[in-house]
Amino acid sequence: MRPILLAACALGACTIQPADQNAAINETVLTENVVAEAPVTPPSLQPVPDNATNSISTQPTAPAIDETAKGAADVVQLYYARIGEKKYTDAWALWEGVGKASGMTAQAFAASFDKYAGYNAQVGTPGAIDAGAGQRFVTVPVQINGKLKTGALVNMVGSMTLHRTIVDGASEEAKSWRIRTADIKPRPDPGPTTTPPPLDTRSTARYKCIDGSRMNAAFDPDNGKVTITRAGKTSVLKQERVASGIRYAAGGTSFAGKGESMTFTQPGLPPLPCSPLRR
């Protein structure tokens, strides 16, 4: 810029004033120091593909429903496990309709099992899946062993029928195996069990001996003895092991035989064959 002004003045015979000269110098410096800034181009945004997924999913994944017969048996196993853990509400909810198929409220269901001190079940092999119109059924055998708080033992055998639907649009609950019926309903109230009386194996027989005398023989096989009553005298004889037949003896007195015929022997007396009297 400065050479141009000097040339112009030379041609025009003009004189540069100090102020004009300083202005020219300043203009030249400013012009030389200006740096043009390049325009900033924003980065282009790439469209996200429709099939793109995030590397970390924030949505929970629902567990897959086991549609097999084993899946039904697993539900029964879980049902009795929850009862054993005293998680009665969880067990009740495994009945179809979230407990409705049990025929009881959750509170009544819990009360029916609360009388047990222990409750266990063995789940057997499930049967084949029975298919209907959009419906599936499976029967699962079970054997239940429990102990009441009274100390009485409980042993029950039965089966449970589970159901699920495969209709389009059905809820996840409806598509899952749930208990529909049971031959042992969840109303276990057997109460205290009583031990049946032992079987009475005792028997009595009357005999007539060869000398005309008669005797009674009261057999007690559970205690291994026989009580002989003859001529007003009573003898208790202990059973002895023999190769065949039976033999009772004590103090030199014996009562032995095979089949119906018996022989009664006393010390110092000959053996007396005896036969049973018919009533």
C-alpha positions as CSV (number, residue, x, y, z in Angstrom):
1,M,0.0,0.0,0.0
2,R,2.8,2.4,0.8
3,P,4.6,2.1,-2.6
4,I,1.4,2.8,-4.3
5,L,0.9,6.0,-2.4
6,L,4.4,7.2,-3.0
7,A,4.2,6.6,-6.7
8,A,0.9,8.5,-6.9
9,C,2.4,11.4,-5.0
10,A,5.5,11.4,-7.3
11,L,3.2,11.6,-10.3
12,G,1.0,14.1,-8.8
13,A,3.8,16.2,-7.2
14,C,2.0,15.9,-3.8
15,T,3.6,15.9,-0.4
16,I,2.7,13.3,2.3
17,Q,1.8,14.8,5.6
18,P,3.0,13.1,8.8
19,A,-0.6,12.3,9.8
20,D,-1.4,10.8,6.5
21,Q,1.9,8.9,6.5
22,N,1.1,7.3,9.9
23,A,-2.4,6.4,8.8
24,A,-0.9,4.7,5.8
25,I,1.6,2.7,7.8
26,N,-1.1,1.6,10.3
27,E,-3.4,0.5,7.5
28,T,-0.5,-1.5,6.0
29,V,0.2,-3.2,9.4
30,L,-3.4,-4.1,10.0
31,T,-3.8,-5.4,6.5
32,E,-0.7,-7.6,6.8
33,N,-1.8,-9.0,10.2
34,V,-5.3,-10.0,9.3
35,V,-5.7,-13.8,9.0
36,A,-8.7,-15.0,7.2
37,E,-10.6,-17.7,9.3
38,A,-11.8,-20.7,7.3
39,P,-15.5,-21.4,7.7
40,V,-16.3,-24.2,10.2
41,T,-18.3,-27.0,8.6
42,P,-20.3,-29.0,11.1
43,P,-19.8,-32.8,10.9
44,S,-22.4,-34.6,9.0
45,L,-24.8,-36.8,11.0
46,Q,-25.2,-40.4,9.7
47,P,-28.7,-41.9,9.9
48,V,-29.1,-44.8,12.3
49,P,-30.1,-48.0,10.6
50,D,-33.5,-49.4,11.5
51,N,-32.0,-52.7,12.6
52,A,-29.4,-51.1,14.8
53,T,-29.4,-52.1,18.6
54,N,-27.8,-50.6,21.6
55,S,-24.8,-52.5,22.9
56,I,-26.5,-52.6,26.4
57,S,-30.2,-53.3,26.6
58,T,-32.2,-51.6,29.3
59,Q,-35.3,-53.7,28.8
60,P,-35.6,-56.9,31.0
61,T,-35.9,-60.1,29.1
62,A,-38.8,-62.4,30.2
63,P,-37.7,-66.0,30.8
64,A,-38.7,-68.4,28.1
65,I,-41.7,-70.7,28.9
66,D,-40.9,-74.4,29.0
67,E,-43.6,-75.9,26.9
68,T,-42.5,-79.5,27.5
69,A,-44.0,-82.0,30.0
70,K,-40.9,-81.6,32.1
71,G,-41.7,-77.9,32.4
72,A,-45.0,-78.9,33.9
73,A,-43.2,-81.3,36.4
74,D,-40.8,-78.5,37.3
75,V,-43.8,-76.3,38.3
76,V,-45.1,-79.1,40.6
77,Q,-41.6,-79.4,42.0
78,L,-41.5,-75.6,42.6
79,Y,-45.0,-75.8,44.2
80,Y,-44.0,-78.3,46.8
81,A,-40.7,-76.6,47.4
82,R,-42.5,-73.4,48.2
83,I,-44.8,-75.2,50.6
84,G,-41.8,-76.8,52.3
85,E,-40.2,-73.4,52.7
86,K,-43.6,-72.1,54.1
87,K,-43.9,-69.6,51.2
88,Y,-47.5,-70.4,50.9
89,T,-48.6,-67.4,48.9
90,D,-46.0,-68.3,46.2
91,A,-47.3,-71.8,46.1
92,W,-50.9,-70.7,46.0
93,A,-50.2,-68.5,43.0
94,L,-49.1,-71.6,41.0
95,W,-52.7,-72.7,40.8
96,E,-54.4,-71.6,37.6
97,G,-56.0,-68.2,37.7
98,V,-53.4,-67.0,40.2
99,G,-54.7,-69.3,42.9
100,K,-58.4,-69.4,42.0
101,A,-58.3,-73.0,40.9
102,S,-57.3,-74.1,44.4
103,G,-60.7,-73.1,45.6
104,M,-59.3,-71.1,48.5
105,T,-58.1,-67.7,49.4
106,A,-54.4,-67.2,49.9
107,Q,-55.0,-67.0,53.7
108,A,-57.1,-70.2,53.8
109,F,-54.5,-72.0,51.7
110,A,-51.7,-71.0,54.1
111,A,-53.8,-72.0,57.1
112,S,-54.4,-75.5,55.6
113,F,-50.6,-76.2,55.6
114,D,-49.6,-74.3,58.7
115,K,-50.4,-77.3,60.9
116,Y,-47.5,-79.2,59.3
117,A,-44.0,-79.2,60.9
118,G,-42.5,-80.6,57.7
119,Y,-43.8,-81.2,54.2
120,N,-42.0,-82.9,51.4
121,A,-43.0,-84.3,48.0
122,Q,-41.5,-86.6,45.4
123,V,-42.5,-85.7,41.9
124,G,-42.6,-88.5,39.4
125,T,-42.2,-88.7,35.6
126,P,-44.9,-86.6,33.9
127,G,-47.3,-88.2,31.4
128,A,-47.5,-87.3,27.7
129,I,-49.0,-83.9,26.8
130,D,-52.7,-84.1,26.0
131,A,-53.5,-81.6,23.2
132,G,-56.8,-80.0,22.7
133,A,-58.1,-77.0,20.7
134,G,-55.4,-74.5,21.7
135,Q,-55.1,-76.2,25.1
136,R,-52.4,-78.4,26.6
137,F,-52.7,-80.8,29.7
138,V,-50.2,-82.9,31.6
139,T,-50.6,-85.2,34.5
140,V,-47.8,-85.4,37.0
141,P,-47.7,-88.1,39.8
142,V,-46.6,-87.1,43.3
143,Q,-46.0,-88.8,46.6
144,I,-46.2,-86.6,49.7
145,N,-44.6,-87.2,53.1
146,G,-45.3,-84.8,55.9
147,K,-45.3,-84.5,59.6
148,L,-47.9,-82.6,61.6
149,K,-47.0,-80.4,64.5
150,T,-48.7,-83.0,66.7
151,G,-46.0,-85.5,65.6
152,A,-48.3,-87.6,63.4
153,L,-46.8,-88.7,60.1
154,V,-48.7,-88.2,56.8
155,N,-48.2,-90.2,53.6
156,M,-50.3,-89.4,50.5
157,V,-50.1,-90.5,46.9
158,G,-51.8,-88.9,43.9
159,S,-51.4,-86.8,40.8
160,M,-51.8,-83.2,39.7
161,T,-53.1,-82.0,36.3
162,L,-51.5,-78.9,34.8
163,H,-52.8,-76.8,32.0
164,R,-51.6,-74.1,29.6
165,T,-53.1,-72.4,26.6
166,I,-51.4,-71.7,23.2
167,V,-54.0,-69.3,21.9
168,D,-52.6,-66.2,20.1
169,G,-53.0,-63.1,22.2
170,A,-53.1,-65.0,25.5
171,S,-51.2,-63.6,28.5
172,E,-47.8,-65.0,29.6
173,E,-49.6,-66.3,32.7
174,A,-52.1,-68.2,30.6
175,K,-49.4,-69.7,28.4
176,S,-47.4,-71.0,31.4
177,W,-48.1,-74.4,33.1
178,R,-50.3,-73.9,36.1
179,I,-52.1,-76.4,38.4
180,R,-55.7,-77.0,37.4
181,T,-56.8,-80.0,39.5
182,A,-55.3,-82.5,41.9
183,D,-56.6,-85.7,43.3
184,I,-55.2,-84.5,46.7
185,K,-56.6,-81.1,47.1
186,P,-54.7,-78.6,49.1
187,R,-56.8,-79.1,52.2
188,P,-54.6,-81.5,54.1
189,D,-56.3,-81.9,57.5
190,P,-55.8,-85.6,58.4
191,G,-55.6,-84.8,62.1
192,P,-53.7,-87.0,64.5
193,T,-53.2,-90.5,63.1
194,T,-53.7,-93.5,65.3
195,T,-51.8,-96.7,65.1
196,P,-54.1,-99.6,64.4
197,P,-54.0,-102.3,67.1
198,P,-51.7,-105.2,66.4
199,L,-53.2,-108.3,64.8
200,D,-54.1,-110.8,67.5
201,T,-52.4,-114.0,66.4
202,R,-53.3,-115.9,69.5
203,S,-55.4,-119.1,69.3
204,T,-56.8,-121.8,71.5
205,A,-57.2,-125.5,70.8
206,R,-58.7,-128.3,72.8
207,Y,-57.1,-131.8,72.7
208,K,-58.1,-135.3,73.8
209,C,-55.2,-137.6,74.7
210,I,-55.0,-141.3,74.4
211,D,-55.5,-141.9,78.1
212,G,-58.9,-140.1,77.9
213,S,-57.7,-136.9,79.5
214,R,-58.3,-133.5,77.9
215,M,-56.3,-130.3,77.8
216,N,-56.4,-126.8,76.5
217,A,-53.5,-125.2,74.6
218,A,-53.4,-121.4,74.2
219,F,-50.9,-120.6,71.5
220,D,-49.1,-117.2,71.5
221,P,-46.8,-117.2,68.5
222,D,-45.9,-113.5,68.8
223,N,-44.3,-114.3,72.2
224,G,-43.2,-117.8,71.2
225,K,-45.1,-119.7,73.9
226,V,-48.0,-122.0,74.6
227,T,-50.0,-122.3,77.8
228,I,-51.1,-125.9,78.6
229,T,-54.0,-126.5,81.0
230,R,-54.5,-130.2,82.0
231,A,-56.1,-131.7,85.1
232,G,-56.3,-128.3,86.8
233,K,-52.6,-127.6,86.3
234,T,-51.1,-125.0,84.0
235,S,-47.7,-125.1,82.3
236,V,-46.2,-122.4,80.2
237,L,-43.8,-123.8,77.6
238,K,-41.4,-121.9,75.4
239,Q,-41.2,-122.5,71.6
240,E,-38.1,-124.2,70.4
241,R,-36.6,-124.2,66.9
242,V,-37.0,-127.6,65.1
243,A,-36.4,-128.8,61.5
244,S,-40.1,-129.4,61.0
245,G,-43.3,-129.1,63.0
246,I,-43.6,-127.3,66.3
247,R,-42.1,-127.9,69.8
248,Y,-42.7,-126.2,73.1
249,A,-40.8,-127.2,76.2
250,A,-39.9,-126.1,79.7
251,G,-38.7,-128.0,82.9
252,G,-38.8,-131.4,81.3
253,T,-42.4,-130.9,80.0
254,S,-42.9,-130.7,76.2
255,F,-45.7,-130.4,73.7
256,A,-44.6,-131.2,70.2
257,G,-46.0,-132.4,66.9
258,K,-46.5,-132.0,63.2
259,G,-49.8,-131.1,61.7
260,E,-52.8,-131.6,64.0
261,S,-51.4,-134.5,66.0
262,M,-49.5,-133.5,69.2
263,T,-47.7,-135.4,71.9
264,F,-47.7,-134.2,75.5
265,T,-44.8,-135.4,77.7
266,Q,-44.1,-134.9,81.4
267,P,-41.1,-135.9,83.5
268,G,-41.4,-139.6,84.6
269,L,-44.5,-140.3,82.5
270,P,-44.9,-141.9,79.1
271,P,-45.7,-139.6,76.1
272,L,-49.4,-139.0,75.5
273,P,-50.5,-138.7,71.9
274,C,-53.3,-136.1,71.6
275,S,-55.7,-135.1,68.9
276,P,-57.7,-131.9,68.5
277,L,-61.3,-131.9,69.5
278,R,-63.8,-130.7,66.9
279,R,-66.4,-128.3,68.0
